[in-house]
Amino acid sequence: MSEVSSGVVLSGSPHAAHEELDLRGVICPYNFIKTKLKLETMKEGQILSVLLDEGDPIRNVPQSVQNEGHTILSVEQRDRVYRVLIRREDTD
């Protein structure tokens, strides 16, 4: 396993996602806004899988989600697409 600078572990994850968002081609900050809105519809403890492009999306979305109080479970890269697993936490 390797780590990225934010401390997020890059790995295959044993966690199964309850929902998935494909945000490839969506620019910042819209990809974060869509992720945040989706998480708000989910129950605490549920897992969201988000597909993101390289560059600003993968640098910004995971950090912004963590800043909102949610947990990044894993970040997996396949070619130039990243799959981020996020556990929805109680942020109310």
Biopython code that builds the backbone (N, CA, C, O; Angstrom):
import numpy as np
from Bio.PDB.StructureBuilder import StructureBuilder

atoms = [
    (1, "MET", "N", (0.831, -1.179, 0.000)),
    (1, "MET", "CA", (0.000, 0.000, 0.000)),
    (1, "MET", "C", (0.874, 1.240, 0.000)),
    (1, "MET", "O", (1.954, 1.257, 0.590)),
    (2, "SER", "N", (0.396, 2.267, -0.665)),
    (2, "SER", "CA", (1.115, 3.528, -0.646)),
    (2, "SER", "C", (0.189, 4.617, -0.136)),
    (2, "SER", "O", (-1.029, 4.444, -0.092)),
    (3, "GLU", "N", (0.781, 5.745, 0.251)),
    (3, "GLU", "CA", (-0.029, 6.823, 0.778)),
    (3, "GLU", "C", (0.155, 8.075, -0.059)),
    (3, "GLU", "O", (1.220, 8.288, -0.639)),
    (4, "VAL", "N", (-0.867, 8.894, -0.123)),
    (4, "VAL", "CA", (-0.755, 10.203, -0.741)),
    (4, "VAL", "C", (-0.556, 11.215, 0.371)),
    (4, "VAL", "O", (-0.699, 10.878, 1.546)),
    (5, "SER", "N", (-0.229, 12.443, 0.022)),
    (5, "SER", "CA", (0.169, 13.430, 1.018)),
    (5, "SER", "C", (-0.893, 13.730, 2.061)),
    (5, "SER", "O", (-0.548, 14.141, 3.169)),
    (6, "SER", "N", (-2.162, 13.542, 1.756)),
    (6, "SER", "CA", (-3.206, 13.844, 2.741)),
    (6, "SER", "C", (-3.377, 12.736, 3.765)),
    (6, "SER", "O", (-4.204, 12.855, 4.669)),
    (7, "GLY", "N", (-2.606, 11.656, 3.638)),
    (7, "GLY", "CA", (-2.713, 10.562, 4.586)),
    (7, "GLY", "C", (-3.750, 9.534, 4.182)),
    (7, "GLY", "O", (-4.009, 8.597, 4.937)),
    (8, "VAL", "N", (-4.348, 9.682, 3.018)),
    (8, "VAL", "CA", (-5.343, 8.733, 2.532)),
    (8, "VAL", "C", (-4.622, 7.534, 1.943)),
    (8, "VAL", "O", (-3.703, 7.692, 1.140)),
    (9, "VAL", "N", (-5.029, 6.345, 2.334)),
    (9, "VAL", "CA", (-4.378, 5.133, 1.854)),
    (9, "VAL", "C", (-4.922, 4.761, 0.477)),
    (9, "VAL", "O", (-6.134, 4.696, 0.272)),
    (10, "LEU", "N", (-4.018, 4.521, -0.452)),
    (10, "LEU", "CA", (-4.395, 4.045, -1.781)),
    (10, "LEU", "C", (-4.398, 2.529, -1.735)),
    (10, "LEU", "O", (-3.357, 1.908, -1.515)),
    (11, "SER", "N", (-5.556, 1.933, -1.940)),
    (11, "SER", "CA", (-5.622, 0.481, -1.876)),
    (11, "SER", "C", (-6.926, -0.020, -2.452)),
    (11, "SER", "O", (-7.855, 0.754, -2.681)),
    (12, "GLY", "N", (-6.989, -1.316, -2.684)),
    (12, "GLY", "CA", (-8.267, -1.939, -2.959)),
    (12, "GLY", "C", (-8.993, -1.992, -1.631)),
    (12, "GLY", "O", (-8.358, -2.207, -0.598)),
    (13, "SER", "N", (-10.298, -1.804, -1.623)),
    (13, "SER", "CA", (-11.005, -1.737, -0.357)),
    (13, "SER", "C", (-11.995, -2.875, -0.219)),
    (13, "SER", "O", (-12.650, -3.246, -1.193)),
    (14, "PRO", "N", (-12.116, -3.435, 0.979)),
    (14, "PRO", "CA", (-13.097, -4.490, 1.215)),
    (14, "PRO", "C", (-14.508, -3.926, 1.432)),
    (14, "PRO", "O", (-15.463, -4.690, 1.566)),
    (15, "HIS", "N", (-14.644, -2.600, 1.467)),
    (15, "HIS", "CA", (-15.929, -1.975, 1.742)),
    (15, "HIS", "C", (-16.812, -1.975, 0.489)),
    (15, "HIS", "O", (-16.345, -1.698, -0.615)),
    (16, "ALA", "N", (-18.093, -2.291, 0.683)),
    (16, "ALA", "CA", (-19.060, -2.255, -0.413)),
    (16, "ALA", "C", (-19.812, -0.935, -0.351)),
    (16, "ALA", "O", (-20.277, -0.528, 0.714)),
    (17, "ALA", "N", (-19.932, -0.270, -1.485)),
    (17, "ALA", "CA", (-20.609, 1.018, -1.536)),
    (17, "ALA", "C", (-22.123, 0.835, -1.590)),
    (17, "ALA", "O", (-22.631, -0.080, -2.238)),
    (18, "HIS", "N", (-22.829, 1.721, -0.898)),
    (18, "HIS", "CA", (-24.287, 1.746, -0.946)),
    (18, "HIS", "C", (-24.771, 2.560, -2.141)),
    (18, "HIS", "O", (-25.829, 2.279, -2.705)),
    (19, "GLU", "N", (-23.987, 3.577, -2.525)),
    (19, "GLU", "CA", (-24.326, 4.479, -3.631)),
    (19, "GLU", "C", (-23.050, 4.792, -4.409)),
    (19, "GLU", "O", (-21.940, 4.649, -3.895)),
    (20, "GLU", "N", (-23.230, 5.222, -5.662)),
    (20, "GLU", "CA", (-22.067, 5.602, -6.470)),
    (20, "GLU", "C", (-22.379, 6.859, -7.262)),
    (20, "GLU", "O", (-23.484, 7.027, -7.777)),
    (21, "LEU", "N", (-21.385, 7.742, -7.352)),
    (21, "LEU", "CA", (-21.470, 8.931, -8.183)),
    (21, "LEU", "C", (-20.342, 8.880, -9.199)),
    (21, "LEU", "O", (-19.185, 8.688, -8.827)),
    (22, "ASP", "N", (-20.661, 9.048, -10.470)),
    (22, "ASP", "CA", (-19.639, 9.130, -11.517)),
    (22, "ASP", "C", (-19.475, 10.600, -11.862)),
    (22, "ASP", "O", (-20.299, 11.178, -12.573)),
    (23, "LEU", "N", (-18.408, 11.200, -11.355)),
    (23, "LEU", "CA", (-18.171, 12.618, -11.554)),
    (23, "LEU", "C", (-17.005, 12.881, -12.494)),
    (23, "LEU", "O", (-16.389, 13.946, -12.450)),
    (24, "ARG", "N", (-16.709, 11.914, -13.338)),
    (24, "ARG", "CA", (-15.670, 12.129, -14.344)),
    (24, "ARG", "C", (-16.137, 13.240, -15.283)),
    (24, "ARG", "O", (-17.277, 13.236, -15.748)),
    (25, "GLY", "N", (-15.250, 14.180, -15.550)),
    (25, "GLY", "CA", (-15.586, 15.285, -16.435)),
    (25, "GLY", "C", (-16.272, 16.448, -15.743)),
    (25, "GLY", "O", (-16.549, 17.464, -16.381)),
    (26, "VAL", "N", (-16.553, 16.324, -14.446)),
    (26, "VAL", "CA", (-17.181, 17.404, -13.684)),
    (26, "VAL", "C", (-16.077, 18.232, -13.038)),
    (26, "VAL", "O", (-15.183, 17.684, -12.393)),
    (27, "ILE", "N", (-16.137, 19.547, -13.210)),
    (27, "ILE", "CA", (-15.062, 20.406, -12.715)),
    (27, "ILE", "C", (-15.318, 20.853, -11.275)),
    (27, "ILE", "O", (-16.439, 20.786, -10.773)),
    (28, "CYS", "N", (-14.249, 21.310, -10.631)),
    (28, "CYS", "CA", (-14.336, 21.872, -9.285)),
    (28, "CYS", "C", (-15.014, 23.236, -9.377)),
    (28, "CYS", "O", (-14.766, 23.960, -10.341)),
    (29, "PRO", "N", (-15.834, 23.609, -8.446)),
    (29, "PRO", "CA", (-16.189, 22.922, -7.210)),
    (29, "PRO", "C", (-17.437, 22.049, -7.340)),
    (29, "PRO", "O", (-17.925, 21.513, -6.345)),
    (30, "TYR", "N", (-17.957, 21.905, -8.563)),
    (30, "TYR", "CA", (-19.216, 21.176, -8.744)),
    (30, "TYR", "C", (-19.116, 19.715, -8.313)),
    (30, "TYR", "O", (-20.089, 19.152, -7.811)),
    (31, "ASN", "N", (-17.952, 19.096, -8.505)),
    (31, "ASN", "CA", (-17.814, 17.695, -8.085)),
    (31, "ASN", "C", (-17.925, 17.567, -6.561)),
    (31, "ASN", "O", (-18.509, 16.603, -6.065)),
    (32, "PHE", "N", (-17.372, 18.524, -5.820)),
    (32, "PHE", "CA", (-17.515, 18.488, -4.369)),
    (32, "PHE", "C", (-18.962, 18.767, -3.958)),
    (32, "PHE", "O", (-19.496, 18.096, -3.074)),
    (33, "ILE", "N", (-19.591, 19.743, -4.591)),
    (33, "ILE", "CA", (-20.977, 20.085, -4.254)),
    (33, "ILE", "C", (-21.888, 18.881, -4.477)),
    (33, "ILE", "O", (-22.738, 18.586, -3.637)),
    (34, "LYS", "N", (-21.721, 18.189, -5.593)),
    (34, "LYS", "CA", (-22.543, 17.005, -5.889)),
    (34, "LYS", "C", (-22.277, 15.890, -4.877)),
    (34, "LYS", "O", (-23.200, 15.189, -4.463)),
    (35, "THR", "N", (-21.013, 15.730, -4.484)),
    (35, "THR", "CA", (-20.659, 14.725, -3.480)),
    (35, "THR", "C", (-21.305, 15.067, -2.141)),
    (35, "THR", "O", (-21.889, 14.199, -1.491)),
    (36, "LYS", "N", (-21.201, 16.317, -1.732)),
    (36, "LYS", "CA", (-21.768, 16.766, -0.461)),
    (36, "LYS", "C", (-23.289, 16.572, -0.447)),
    (36, "LYS", "O", (-23.842, 16.079, 0.536)),
    (37, "LEU", "N", (-23.960, 16.957, -1.532)),
    (37, "LEU", "CA", (-25.416, 16.815, -1.604)),
    (37, "LEU", "C", (-25.834, 15.349, -1.534)),
    (37, "LEU", "O", (-26.828, 15.014, -0.889)),
    (38, "LYS", "N", (-25.074, 14.474, -2.200)),
    (38, "LYS", "CA", (-25.393, 13.045, -2.163)),
    (38, "LYS", "C", (-25.218, 12.499, -0.752)),
    (38, "LYS", "O", (-26.068, 11.752, -0.268)),
    (39, "LEU", "N", (-24.122, 12.865, -0.087)),
    (39, "LEU", "CA", (-23.882, 12.405, 1.278)),
    (39, "LEU", "C", (-25.004, 12.847, 2.217)),
    (39, "LEU", "O", (-25.356, 12.121, 3.147)),
    (40, "GLU", "N", (-25.560, 14.025, 1.980)),
    (40, "GLU", "CA", (-26.642, 14.529, 2.831)),
    (40, "GLU", "C", (-27.905, 13.677, 2.722)),
    (40, "GLU", "O", (-28.730, 13.685, 3.636)),
    (41, "THR", "N", (-28.070, 12.945, 1.624)),
    (41, "THR", "CA", (-29.250, 12.093, 1.444)),
    (41, "THR", "C", (-29.049, 10.695, 2.021)),
    (41, "THR", "O", (-29.991, 9.905, 2.087)),
    (42, "MET", "N", (-27.824, 10.393, 2.438)),
    (42, "MET", "CA", (-27.493, 9.059, 2.913)),
    (42, "MET", "C", (-27.552, 8.993, 4.437)),
    (42, "MET", "O", (-27.503, 10.014, 5.122)),
    (43, "LYS", "N", (-27.660, 7.768, 4.952)),
    (43, "LYS", "CA", (-27.689, 7.545, 6.396)),
    (43, "LYS", "C", (-26.267, 7.444, 6.935)),
    (43, "LYS", "O", (-25.337, 7.070, 6.220)),
    (44, "GLU", "N", (-26.121, 7.784, 8.206)),
    (44, "GLU", "CA", (-24.819, 7.665, 8.864)),
    (44, "GLU", "C", (-24.304, 6.233, 8.730)),
    (44, "GLU", "O", (-25.044, 5.273, 8.945)),
    (45, "GLY", "N", (-23.025, 6.103, 8.373)),
    (45, "GLY", "CA", (-22.401, 4.790, 8.238)),
    (45, "GLY", "C", (-22.459, 4.225, 6.828)),
    (45, "GLY", "O", (-21.726, 3.288, 6.512)),
    (46, "GLN", "N", (-23.314, 4.773, 5.978)),
    (46, "GLN", "CA", (-23.368, 4.285, 4.598)),
    (46, "GLN", "C", (-22.140, 4.762, 3.835)),
    (46, "GLN", "O", (-21.505, 5.753, 4.195)),
    (47, "ILE", "N", (-21.821, 4.025, 2.765)),
    (47, "ILE", "CA", (-20.609, 4.290, 1.997)),
    (47, "ILE", "C", (-20.968, 4.755, 0.597)),
    (47, "ILE", "O", (-21.801, 4.157, -0.085)),
    (48, "LEU", "N", (-20.318, 5.840, 0.184)),
    (48, "LEU", "CA", (-20.488, 6.410, -1.145)),
    (48, "LEU", "C", (-19.210, 6.198, -1.941)),
    (48, "LEU", "O", (-18.115, 6.492, -1.463)),
    (49, "SER", "N", (-19.355, 5.693, -3.143)),
    (49, "SER", "CA", (-18.237, 5.558, -4.078)),
    (49, "SER", "C", (-18.322, 6.705, -5.063)),
    (49, "SER", "O", (-19.367, 6.933, -5.672)),
    (50, "VAL", "N", (-17.213, 7.435, -5.223)),
    (50, "VAL", "CA", (-17.179, 8.574, -6.141)),
    (50, "VAL", "C", (-16.043, 8.362, -7.134)),
    (50, "VAL", "O", (-14.909, 8.086, -6.742)),
    (51, "LEU", "N", (-16.353, 8.494, -8.420)),
    (51, "LEU", "CA", (-15.344, 8.418, -9.467)),
    (51, "LEU", "C", (-14.925, 9.831, -9.835)),
    (51, "LEU", "O", (-15.759, 10.669, -10.177)),
    (52, "LEU", "N", (-13.609, 10.092, -9.760)),
    (52, "LEU", "CA", (-13.068, 11.423, -10.002)),
    (52, "LEU", "C", (-11.913, 11.374, -10.987)),
    (52, "LEU", "O", (-11.216, 10.366, -11.105)),
    (53, "ASP", "N", (-11.723, 12.478, -11.689)),
    (53, "ASP", "CA", (-10.585, 12.630, -12.585)),
    (53, "ASP", "C", (-9.331, 12.969, -11.788)),
    (53, "ASP", "O", (-9.403, 13.360, -10.622)),
    (54, "GLU", "N", (-8.184, 12.813, -12.436)),
    (54, "GLU", "CA", (-6.933, 13.210, -11.807)),
    (54, "GLU", "C", (-6.846, 14.732, -11.779)),
    (54, "GLU", "O", (-7.667, 15.417, -12.388)),
    (55, "GLY", "N", (-5.855, 15.253, -11.077)),
    (55, "GLY", "CA", (-5.678, 16.707, -11.002)),
    (55, "GLY", "C", (-6.460, 17.296, -9.842)),
    (55, "GLY", "O", (-6.523, 16.713, -8.759)),
    (56, "ASP", "N", (-7.061, 18.468, -10.079)),
    (56, "ASP", "CA", (-7.791, 19.168, -9.023)),
    (56, "ASP", "C", (-8.883, 18.328, -8.373)),
    (56, "ASP", "O", (-9.009, 18.362, -7.149)),
    (57, "PRO", "N", (-9.689, 17.568, -9.137)),
    (57, "PRO", "CA", (-10.748, 16.797, -8.481)),
    (57, "PRO", "C", (-10.227, 15.850, -7.402)),
    (57, "PRO", "O", (-10.767, 15.835, -6.296)),
    (58, "ILE", "N", (-9.201, 15.068, -7.690)),
    (58, "ILE", "CA", (-8.722, 14.108, -6.693)),
    (58, "ILE", "C", (-7.944, 14.805, -5.580)),
    (58, "ILE", "O", (-7.856, 14.284, -4.467)),
    (59, "ARG", "N", (-7.387, 15.959, -5.864)),
    (59, "ARG", "CA", (-6.692, 16.713, -4.805)),
    (59, "ARG", "C", (-7.693, 17.399, -3.876)),
    (59, "ARG", "O", (-7.471, 17.455, -2.666)),
    (60, "ASN", "N", (-8.785, 17.918, -4.423)),
    (60, "ASN", "CA", (-9.683, 18.768, -3.640)),
    (60, "ASN", "C", (-10.865, 18.045, -2.993)),
    (60, "ASN", "O", (-11.193, 18.318, -1.838)),
    (61, "VAL", "N", (-11.504, 17.133, -3.714)),
    (61, "VAL", "CA", (-12.734, 16.527, -3.191)),
    (61, "VAL", "C", (-12.493, 15.725, -1.916)),
    (61, "VAL", "O", (-13.203, 15.951, -0.936)),
    (62, "PRO", "N", (-11.527, 14.795, -1.870)),
    (62, "PRO", "CA", (-11.332, 14.043, -0.618)),
    (62, "PRO", "C", (-11.026, 14.950, 0.585)),
    (62, "PRO", "O", (-11.540, 14.721, 1.680)),
    (63, "GLN", "N", (-10.202, 15.964, 0.383)),
    (63, "GLN", "CA", (-9.865, 16.864, 1.490)),
    (63, "GLN", "C", (-11.093, 17.644, 1.937)),
    (63, "GLN", "O", (-11.305, 17.817, 3.137)),
    (64, "SER", "N", (-11.901, 18.115, 1.002)),
    (64, "SER", "CA", (-13.111, 18.864, 1.349)),
    (64, "SER", "C", (-14.116, 17.987, 2.078)),
    (64, "SER", "O", (-14.781, 18.443, 3.008)),
    (65, "VAL", "N", (-14.231, 16.729, 1.662)),
    (65, "VAL", "CA", (-15.144, 15.789, 2.315)),
    (65, "VAL", "C", (-14.686, 15.542, 3.759)),
    (65, "VAL", "O", (-15.507, 15.506, 4.676)),
    (66, "GLN", "N", (-13.396, 15.375, 3.949)),
    (66, "GLN", "CA", (-12.861, 15.195, 5.305)),
    (66, "GLN", "C", (-13.125, 16.445, 6.150)),
    (66, "GLN", "O", (-13.466, 16.341, 7.329)),
    (67, "ASN", "N", (-12.968, 17.611, 5.551)),
    (67, "ASN", "CA", (-13.226, 18.860, 6.273)),
    (67, "ASN", "C", (-14.684, 18.952, 6.724)),
    (67, "ASN", "O", (-14.989, 19.618, 7.713)),
    (68, "GLU", "N", (-15.579, 18.286, 6.001)),
    (68, "GLU", "CA", (-17.005, 18.254, 6.356)),
    (68, "GLU", "C", (-17.293, 17.238, 7.459)),
    (68, "GLU", "O", (-18.409, 17.186, 7.975)),
    (69, "GLY", "N", (-16.283, 16.421, 7.828)),
    (69, "GLY", "CA", (-16.446, 15.470, 8.920)),
    (69, "GLY", "C", (-16.674, 14.032, 8.502)),
    (69, "GLY", "O", (-16.911, 13.177, 9.355)),
    (70, "HIS", "N", (-16.608, 13.741, 7.205)),
    (70, "HIS", "CA", (-16.800, 12.376, 6.730)),
    (70, "HIS", "C", (-15.446, 11.658, 6.669)),
    (70, "HIS", "O", (-14.395, 12.288, 6.790)),
    (71, "THR", "N", (-15.485, 10.340, 6.480)),
    (71, "THR", "CA", (-14.264, 9.533, 6.497)),
    (71, "THR", "C", (-13.954, 9.003, 5.108)),
    (71, "THR", "O", (-14.810, 8.404, 4.457)),
    (72, "ILE", "N", (-12.728, 9.226, 4.659)),
    (72, "ILE", "CA", (-12.255, 8.632, 3.405)),
    (72, "ILE", "C", (-11.730, 7.244, 3.753)),
    (72, "ILE", "O", (-10.759, 7.110, 4.498)),
    (73, "LEU", "N", (-12.373, 6.216, 3.215)),
    (73, "LEU", "CA", (-11.968, 4.838, 3.500)),
    (73, "LEU", "C", (-10.852, 4.371, 2.587)),
    (73, "LEU", "O", (-9.948, 3.657, 3.021)),
    (74, "SER", "N", (-10.909, 4.772, 1.318)),
    (74, "SER", "CA", (-9.850, 4.375, 0.389)),
    (74, "SER", "C", (-9.897, 5.234, -0.853)),
    (74, "SER", "O", (-10.916, 5.844, -1.177)),
    (75, "VAL", "N", (-8.764, 5.266, -1.544)),
    (75, "VAL", "CA", (-8.639, 5.913, -2.846)),
    (75, "VAL", "C", (-7.921, 4.915, -3.737)),
    (75, "VAL", "O", (-6.798, 4.504, -3.445)),
    (76, "GLU", "N", (-8.569, 4.528, -4.820)),
    (76, "GLU", "CA", (-8.001, 3.554, -5.733)),
    (76, "GLU", "C", (-7.884, 4.193, -7.114)),
    (76, "GLU", "O", (-8.837, 4.797, -7.608)),
    (77, "GLN", "N", (-6.718, 4.058, -7.730)),
    (77, "GLN", "CA", (-6.502, 4.630, -9.053)),
    (77, "GLN", "C", (-6.513, 3.534, -10.101)),
    (77, "GLN", "O", (-5.868, 2.498, -9.944)),
    (78, "ARG", "N", (-7.255, 3.775, -11.174)),
    (78, "ARG", "CA", (-7.253, 2.900, -12.349)),
    (78, "ARG", "C", (-7.103, 3.791, -13.555)),
    (78, "ARG", "O", (-7.988, 4.587, -13.867)),
    (79, "ASP", "N", (-5.981, 3.655, -14.231)),
    (79, "ASP", "CA", (-5.641, 4.544, -15.338)),
    (79, "ASP", "C", (-5.657, 5.985, -14.820)),
    (79, "ASP", "O", (-4.900, 6.322, -13.909)),
    (80, "ARG", "N", (-6.511, 6.835, -15.393)),
    (80, "ARG", "CA", (-6.545, 8.237, -14.972)),
    (80, "ARG", "C", (-7.825, 8.563, -14.206)),
    (80, "ARG", "O", (-8.229, 9.723, -14.120)),
    (81, "VAL", "N", (-8.451, 7.541, -13.658)),
    (81, "VAL", "CA", (-9.684, 7.712, -12.886)),
    (81, "VAL", "C", (-9.438, 7.207, -11.459)),
    (81, "VAL", "O", (-8.776, 6.191, -11.250)),
    (82, "TYR", "N", (-9.978, 7.928, -10.499)),
    (82, "TYR", "CA", (-9.851, 7.556, -9.099)),
    (82, "TYR", "C", (-11.213, 7.179, -8.543)),
    (82, "TYR", "O", (-12.216, 7.830, -8.837)),
    (83, "ARG", "N", (-11.245, 6.122, -7.737)),
    (83, "ARG", "CA", (-12.460, 5.712, -7.035)),
    (83, "ARG", "C", (-12.220, 5.975, -5.556)),
    (83, "ARG", "O", (-11.324, 5.392, -4.946)),
    (84, "VAL", "N", (-13.029, 6.859, -4.993)),
    (84, "VAL", "CA", (-12.900, 7.254, -3.595)),
    (84, "VAL", "C", (-14.094, 6.692, -2.834)),
    (84, "VAL", "O", (-15.243, 6.916, -3.217)),
    (85, "LEU", "N", (-13.823, 5.964, -1.758)),
    (85, "LEU", "CA", (-14.891, 5.454, -0.900)),
    (85, "LEU", "C", (-14.988, 6.339, 0.332)),
    (85, "LEU", "O", (-14.006, 6.554, 1.043)),
    (86, "ILE", "N", (-16.197, 6.849, 0.570)),
    (86, "ILE", "CA", (-16.446, 7.801, 1.653)),
    (86, "ILE", "C", (-17.515, 7.229, 2.577)),
    (86, "ILE", "O", (-18.585, 6.827, 2.120)),
    (87, "ARG", "N", (-17.225, 7.192, 3.877)),
    (87, "ARG", "CA", (-18.239, 6.795, 4.852)),
    (87, "ARG", "C", (-18.917, 8.050, 5.373)),
    (87, "ARG", "O", (-18.262, 8.985, 5.834)),
    (88, "ARG", "N", (-20.241, 8.053, 5.291)),
    (88, "ARG", "CA", (-21.014, 9.201, 5.766)),
    (88, "ARG", "C", (-21.019, 9.189, 7.292)),
    (88, "ARG", "O", (-21.400, 8.200, 7.919)),
    (89, "GLU", "N", (-20.598, 10.282, 7.865)),
    (89, "GLU", "CA", (-20.575, 10.421, 9.321)),
    (89, "GLU", "C", (-21.707, 11.353, 9.741)),
    (89, "GLU", "O", (-22.249, 12.093, 8.920)),
    (90, "ASP", "N", (-22.056, 11.313, 11.011)),
    (90, "ASP", "CA", (-23.077, 12.212, 11.541)),
    (90, "ASP", "C", (-22.438, 13.577, 11.712)),
    (90, "ASP", "O", (-21.636, 13.779, 12.623)),
    (91, "THR", "N", (-22.787, 14.513, 10.843)),
    (91, "THR", "CA", (-22.183, 15.843, 10.879)),
    (91, "THR", "C", (-23.165, 16.899, 11.345)),
    (91, "THR", "O", (-22.866, 18.091, 11.287)),
    (92, "ASP", "N", (-24.327, 16.481, 11.804)),
    (92, "ASP", "CA", (-25.352, 17.452, 12.238)),
    (92, "ASP", "C", (-25.049, 18.029, 13.595)),
    (92, "ASP", "O", (-25.810, 18.855, 14.098)),
]
sb = StructureBuilder()
sb.init_structure("model")
sb.init_model(0)
sb.init_chain("A")
sb.init_seg("    ")
for serial, (resi, resn, name, xyz) in enumerate(atoms, 1):
    if name == "N":
        sb.init_residue(resn, " ", resi, " ")
    sb.init_atom(name, np.array(xyz, "f"), 0.0, 1.0, " ", f" {name:<3s}", serial, name[0])
structure = sb.get_structure()
